[in-house]
Amino acid sequence: MRNISISYAKGEWLLILDADEVLIDYSNIIKFF
């Protein structure tokens, strides 16, 4: 499923999280974009 999702991506960057990962502090990512 990940490969299918990547094939549809149009941006310059991708953020991929597995089911067992958690993004706690995403404020720096928002500032970056």
Secondary structure, 3 states (H helix, E strand, C coil): CHHHHHHHCCCCCCCCCCCCCCCCCCHHHHHHC
